[in-house]
Amino acid sequence: GDTTNFSNGSGGGSTGVSYNAPTASSGAAVAVLCNGMAGLTYLSSQLILWPGRRITFKSALSIRYDIIDVGALFYQGISNVSTFNFAPHTGDSVSVGVEKTAFLPFGNLLLVCSSGGSVTRVDSGIPASGGVTAIRYDIKIVLDPGVATMFVNGVQAAVCTTNLPTNPLGMAWFLQTTNGAPDGTLFVTTEYMYAETTTP
């Protein structure tokens, strides 16, 4: 089976991981929190997805904060970055992203594409969160030669045609809070995350 790596990096904050049981409206989930200058990274060690063929990435995402003071970067998708605590788009990647500035409300869900660290961000126009109340989204990203398309709850939300990856990819999950404790906590819930590709 696949070997996975889960890294905890901290610069004065804290992290936590728990498991949520399924409910009538959501599946079982991994729930992660970060506060202060802290981060968590998940990397698939096997880069088995080739951008020359269609790749479909699917996940469910919920994100919120306890107070608006927290700043954070969050991405989940596919990437070739194999160094802990480096965001997926520092290499080749396609991901859904949330980039929150400290003391400001959440922005929108982003489709983030990168090639060799050159990045294109496409704003979906869909709020990433309700702030202290999370919004659950089903995310699908389809990477075809020359174009990446993100669907949110089954509806096309963003298209990217620049800085698309060219190297083999694996699944990636990245969360980092970006201001010092005790300036709020960010909570991310991921019910599932998987990718599939066509055969030659």
N, C-alpha and C positions, 0 to 999 in steps of 0.2 A: 504494500500500500504506500501511499504518499507520506513522506516525512514532512512535518510542519514545524514551524518555529514561532514562538510567541514571546516577544521581548518586552520588558518593562524598563523604561528609561525615566529617570527623575532628576530634576534640578531644584528641588525644594518643595515639591508638592506630593500628592499621593494618588494612587490608583486602586481600583477595586473591580473584581469580576464576579458575577453571580449568574444564576440560571433561573429563568422565569418559566413556570409551568404554562402549558397552553390554556387559552381561554376560548370562549365562544366566538371571539372576534380576532384572535391572533394565535399563531403557533407558538410552540416552545421557543425560547430565545436566550441568547447570551446577552446579559446586561453589563455594560462597562461604564465606569465613572472615572473622571480625571479632574484634579484641581491643582492649582499652582502651576509650576513649571514641570509638567509630567507628560508622559506619553506611553502609548502601547502600540505595538506593531505585530501584525500577523503576516507571515510570508509562506507561500507554498514553495518548497524547495525544488520542485520539478517544473521546469519551464516547458510545458507540453503544448501550448496553444500557439499556432503559427498564423501570423496576420495575413498571409497570402490566401487563406481560406476563411469562410465566415466563422466568426466567433460570437457566441451569445452568452452574455453574463446576466445573471438574475440574482436579486436580493430583495429583502424587505428591510426598511430602515425607519427608525424613529429616533429623534434627537431633541433634547431640551436642556435648559439650564435651571439652576435654582435661583440665581440672581443675575442681572444683566451684566455685571462687572466682568464676567469671565470672557476671555478671548480664546479662540480655538480654531484648529484646522482638522478637518476630517475628510478622508477619502476611502472609498471601497470600490474595487474593480479588478483590473488585470494589469500587471506590470512586470518588468524584468529587473527591477531594483532588488538587489539581494543583500543590501547593507541595512542592518537594524537602525531604526530611528531616522531614516531618510524617507521623505515622502515619495509616493509612487511616481510622481511626475518629474522627479530629478533624473529619470531615465526615460524609457519608452513605456507608455501607459495609456489606458482609457479608463476613466472612473467617474463615478458621481462624487461631487465634492461639496463641502460646506465650509466656507471661510468666514468666521465671525470675528469682528473687531471688538476688543474689550470696550465695555460701556455703551455699545450700540446694539440695536436689535439684530436678530438673525437676518441674513440676506436670503437669496433664493438658492434653490438647488442648481448646481453647475454641472455641465458636462465638461470634463477636463481631459484634454488629449495632449500627449507629449511624444516627442521624438528626440532622443539624445539630450533631453533636458530643455528643449525649446517647447514652450507651452502655449496652447490655445484654450481659453475658457469661454464657454458658451452659456449664457444665462438662460435658464428655462422659464423664468417668470413665475415659477411656483415657489411659494414660501417654504423655506427649509423646515420651519418649526413655528409653533405658536408661542414660543418663548418658554414660559414655565410649564406649558402644556405641549406635549409631543404630538406630532401628526404622523400617522403611520402611512408609509408609501411602499408600494411594490415597484421596484425598479427593474427595467430591462435595458441593457445596452447591446446593440448589435453592431459589430465591427465587420464591415465588408471592405474589399480593396477600394481605397479612395474615399471612404465615408464611414463615420460612426454616427449612430442614431440612438438617442435615449428616449425611452418610453416611461412615463410615470402613471401608474394605475391604468395601464393599457393604452394610454393616449400619447402620441408623439409629442415630445416636449422640447427637444433640442437636436440640432444636426451640426456635426463638425467635419470639415473637409481639409483642414490644415494640421500640420504637426502630428500626423498619425503614426503609430508605432510600426516598425519594420522588423523588429527582432522577436524571437520566441518569448512568450509571456506565461506567467503563472498568476494565481489569485493573490490579491493583496488587500490588506485592511490597515488603516493608519489613523491614529488619533493623537493629537497633541494639544494640550492647553498652553497658552502662550503668555500668561501673566502670573505674577507671584501669588502664592497663598497668603491670606485666605480669600482671594478675590473670586469666589464663586466656584461652582462645580458643574461640569458638563456630563450629561448622561446620554449614552447611545445604546439602543437595543437593536440587535441584529437577529432576525428569526432564521434566516437561511442565506446562503451565499454559494453559488455554484456557477460553473461555466461549461459550455459544451462547444464542440467544433465539428465541422464536417470532415469526412475522410477524403483522401486524395481521389 
